[in-house]
């Protein structure tokens, strides 16, 4: 690790000596960072990395922040999902085509997984892709697609062999969101905004060169995306560094309590303290899971942070609203808008209280997370699945 640390330090020294983040544009500097192998240090050399342990990303992030480099644009959230999937399952041409513009922010991504009839049962998806020479013709519908309205490309999983078992016969693509036949429609939420969308695809042509992984292996590639999504949503990302103690959602609650402390009882103080303890335990658990990640890809342990964090966020912001008394019911703007990023707390406590309702659904429902933890972490028997070994085309549908 000492030699690896020296390698990263040397790469950082060379990058900052030649390129001042204060004098270059966001995209320009991140392009140089990628070329230096400091975008994702776990990735192979030549593809934005140095082939080193994920824990060393913490060193990169700190040195660049100290040098004045801006944090990753929130609109690039799905980079944390698409990047590991492409580097793990894509061939060299796919890596060469997509990783650099993804990291610089020249091309933003979204996720096209859930369907009206295939949400928690993701392997039941029916969006069809039919091979036509060097292209695929795609027809179908996806739903609950965060930031699809600003995305340049989407992580798309399709059904390419309906005669295979439902976990087989799926293929993963990078979909050009500006391609002919792609229709993005907003879904207005309880917050007033349309962060989520539904996406319709009608005879959309996708080059086979944009296929991520082998034909029929879309389930394996999708699992990489989902594991990284759950870790990112649960708060276990950041290259092993993790958030600071008392930061994130719990900081809003603590500040709300301080601002209204004189009108609260010792019971209120105890409630806040219990939530702070839960948040701290979760933070440490996420850090441990991130440090155990192999090759930058988390295992099923990431579902812990997702399952626990979703409920914790709802409890935190519900308590924060309660602490404000009647004032917690005012000063919120429900005006319709299409956001440029996915930030649960950017609109204040009232917004966060409403937005947290989605936490137990997005990225996999809490019920699904419990099944994953029971089966893959605790080794408990799986639930009966009568459709697991029959062709997808023969699976009964409502």
N, C-alpha and C positions, 0 to 999 in steps of 0.2 A: 504493500500500500504506500510505503514511503516513496518508492520509485515512481509509482503512478501519480502520487501527489505532486512530485517534482515535474512530471510531464505536463500535468494540468497547469501548474504555476508557470512553466516556461511558455506554454501556449497562450496563457493570459497575458504574460509580460509582452510577448510579441504582438498580440492583437492590440493591446492598449497603447503600445509604443507607436504603432502605425496608424491607428484609427481612434480618434477622440469622439466618444459618443455625444459630446456636447456640440460638436461641429458638424456632425453628419445627421442625415434624416434617420428616422426610425427604421425604415426598410433597408437603407444602405448599410447601417451599422450591423443590423441583424444578419444581413447577407455575409458580411465579413466574419461575424461570429460563427455562422454555419460553416463557412469554408475553413475556419480554424479548428473545427471539430468540437466546438463548445456549445452547440445548440442542445444536443442530447449526448452527454459524454458516453452513455452506454451504447450508442449506435455505432456501426462499423465506420472505420476511417473512409473518407470519401462520401459519406452520406450524413454528415453533420455531427459525427461523433469520433471518439478515440478508442472505442471498444473497452471501456473501463467500468468500474463499479458505479452503480447509480448514486451511492453516497457522495461521490465527488462532485455531483451537480450542485450540492450546497455551497461548495467552495467557489464554483463558477458564479453562481447567483449573487453571492455576497461581494465578491471582488468587482463584478460589473456594476452592482448597485452603488458601491462605494465610489466608483469612477464616474457616476452620473448617468449610467445607462437606464432608460425608462423600463418599467415593468412591462410584462407582456400585455398587449392590448386585450381587454376582456372579450372583445368580439372574436378572439382567436381561441376561445375555450375548447373547441372541438379538436384543436391541434393535439391536445393531450390524449385524445382517443384515436384519431386517425393516424398520427405519427407512428406510435408503437405497432399498430395493426399493419401498416404498410411495410415497415422495416422488418417485421416478423414473417409476413406472408407474401409480400410482393416480390417480383423478380427485380433484377437490377434496373431494367428500363423504367419500371413503375416507380422505384425509389428515386431514380434520377429525375423523372418528370415531376413528381409531386412534393417531395420533402422540402426542398429549398424554398419555393414560393409559399408553401404552407407556413414555414417558420418565419419568413420575413413579413408575412401578412399581405402579400400581393394577392393571395388566393385564400379566401375564408371558407370554412367547411361547416356542414351540418350533418345530422344523423338521420337516416331514413330506414328505420327498423319497424316500429309498431304499425299495425294495420287495424282497421275497425274490427276484424275478426281474429286478430293475432296480436294481442298485447302481452299479457303475462305468459301466454303460450306462444312465444315468439317463433318456435319451430313450425307452427301451423300456418305461417305466412303463405299468401297466394299470389303475390305480384309475379307475373310471368315474364321470363326472358327466353326468347327463341333465337337460336343461332341462325345467322344469315350471312354466310361468307366470313368476312373479317369483322363483322358487326353482330350485335345482338339487338333484337327488337323487344322493347320493354313496354308492358301494359300493366297498370295496377294503381293502387292508392296507398299512400302512407299517411299517418296522422300523428299529432303531438310532436311535430318536428320543430325543435327550438331553433330560432334565428334562421330558418330556411329562407326567409325573405331577403336576407343580406348575403347569403352564401353563394360562392362561386362553384363549389363542388359538394356533393353529398355522398356519405357512406351508405351505399345501397345494397341490400341483400334481397335476392330474387329466388324464385322457384324455377330451376332449369330442367329438372327431371321429375315430373309429377308421379312417375311410376316407382320411384325410389321411396324408402322410408322417410318420414318427414324430417328427421335430422340429417338425412342425406339429400342429395339432389338440389342443394342450395348453392348459389354462387354469388360472390361479393364483387361489387364494382365501384369505381369512382364515377359518379354521375355528374355531368356538366349541367348545372342548374339553369343555365341560360339556353340549353338545347331546345330545338323545336319539339313541341309536344309536352313540355314540362310546365305545369300550371300550379303556382303556389297561392294558396288562399289563407288569409289570416283567421285565427280562432281567438275571439275576444275572451279574456279571462275575468275573474272576479276583481282583479286589480284595475281593470279598465284597459290594460294594454293587450297587445297581440304579440306576445313573445313566442307563442306556439303557432303552428300552422298545420294545414293539411296539404299534401302534395299529390297531384294527379299526373300520371304518365300515360300518354296516348301515343302509341307507335313511336316511342323515343328510340333513336338509334345510338347505341353505345359501342364504341370501338372495343374489340377484344383486347387491344393494347391497354385498356383501362381496367382490365380484370385484376383483382387483388387476390392472389392465391389460385390454386388449381380449380378447374371446373368441378362442381359438385362438393367442394370443400368450404363452402360459405359458412357453415356452422362453426367450424374451427376458427376461422378468421373473426367471426362475429363474437365468439367468446373472448377473444383478446380485447376487442373494443369494449365489451360489456364489463369486463373486470377492471379495465382502466377507468371506465365511466363511474363505476361504483366507488372506486378509490378516490377519484377526483371530487365527486359529490359529497362523499363522506368526510373529506378533509384530510386524506392520507397522502396527498401528492406532495410535490415540491422537492423531489430528488432526495428524500430522506431527511430533509431539514425540519419540515413541519412548522405550523404556526406558533407564534409566541404565546406564553401563558397569559390567559385572560383576554386574548384577542378574539376576533370573530363575533358571533352572535351574542356570547355571554357578556361582552363589553357593553353592548347596548342595554342589557338588563341592569348591570352594575351602575352605569351612568344614570339610568332612569331612577333607580333607587336612591342614589345620592342626591339627585335633583329634587326628590320628593320625600326625603328621609324624615323630616319633622312630622309628617302626617301619617307615618306608618308605625305599626306595632312591632314588638319583638318577633311575632309570628311571621310577619312579612320579611323581616331580616333573615329568619331561619329558612324560609322558602327560597330566598335568593341564594343563600349559602349552599343549600342542597343542590341547586341547579349548577352553581359554580363548580362544586365537587364533581358532579356528573360530567360537566364539560371538560374538566381537567383530566379525568380518567380517560375520557374518549380521546383527548388530544395525545396522551401518552400511548394509548393503544394504537392509534393511527401512525404515530412515529415508529413504533416497533414494527408494525406491519410493513411500512415503507422501507425500513432498513433491511427487512428480510426478503424484499422483492428480488427475484432473480432476473438478470438481464433487463431490468427496468420494467418487466411485466409482473403485476401483482397476481397473487393467487386468490382463492376464494375468501381469504381472510379480509379482503377489502369489503366484503359484504357486511362485516361487523360494523365498520364505520358508517356505511350507508344505512343499515337498519336502525342502529342506535341513534345516529345523528339526526335522522329525519324526525323521529319522535321528540328528541331533545329540542330541536329548533322550534317545533310547535309549542312545546311547554314553555320555553324561554320567552317567546314573543307574546304568548297569551298572558303570561305573568307580567310582562312589561306593559301591556295595555291595561291590565287590571291596576297596576301601581299608579297609573295616571288618573284613575277615577273617571269622571265624566269627560275630562280633557282627552282621554284616549279615543273618543268617538268623533273627534273633529280634526281639521287640518290635514285632510287627505284628498288628493285630486284623482277623480275617477275618469278623467277625460281619456277618450280613446287615443292610443298612440302605438306606434310600432318601434320598439326599442332597438338600439344598435348593439346591445350587449345583454348578457344574462347575469344580473347582480341582485341577489336576494335582498340586500339591505340598502341599496342606493336611494330608495324613496323614504327612508325613515322607518320608525317602528310600526306605524299603521300599515304601510305597504308590506313590510316584512311579515306581519301577522297574517295578512291575506295570502301572500306569496308562499308562505311555509305550508299551506294546505297541500301544495303539489309535491312536497318533499317525500311523502310516503307513497307516491305513485311513480314519479319520474325515475328513470334509471333502474326500474324494477320495483315492484310493490314490496312493502314490508313483509307481506305474507310469503312472497317468492324468496326474499332474502333469508327468511327463517328456514325455508325448505333447503336452500343451498347450504346454510350453516349446519343444519342437522345432518344432511347426507354427506357433504364433502369435507366438513371440518370435524364434526363429532362422530361420523361413521354410523349414524343411525340408519335403519332400513328406509328405503325410498317409498314414496306413496305409490299405490298401484297405478300403472299407466297402460291401459288396455290398447292404446293406439300406437305404442312405441315401435312395434315390429311389423306393421302393415304398411303398404304403400300409401303415400300421402293422398293420392286420388281416391282411396277407399275409406279415408277417415270420415266418420259421420260429422256433419256440420249442421248447426242450428239455422 
